[in-house]
Amino acid sequence: AGVKAPFSYGATDEFGYQAIENVTTVYEFHATILHLLGLDHKRLSYYHNGLERRLTSVHGSVIHDVLA
């Protein structure tokens, strides 16, 4: 498995200031990279201030459209 290449995912406005199509977050990026490394991002967690937290927060999900 890997990433499709060459590949452009999403689009920006005419000035390139904001994403307007297929907007993703850093959490989704992290989840996708962890998936490519063979790690389950939902099970990967750490303790901080007495709470168990996920690296991808609750918002992260794998971006399957970019995977080959």
Secondary structure by P-SEA (a helix, b strand, c coil): cccccccccccccccccccccccccaaaaaaaaaaaaccccccbbbbcccbbbbcccccbbbcccccc
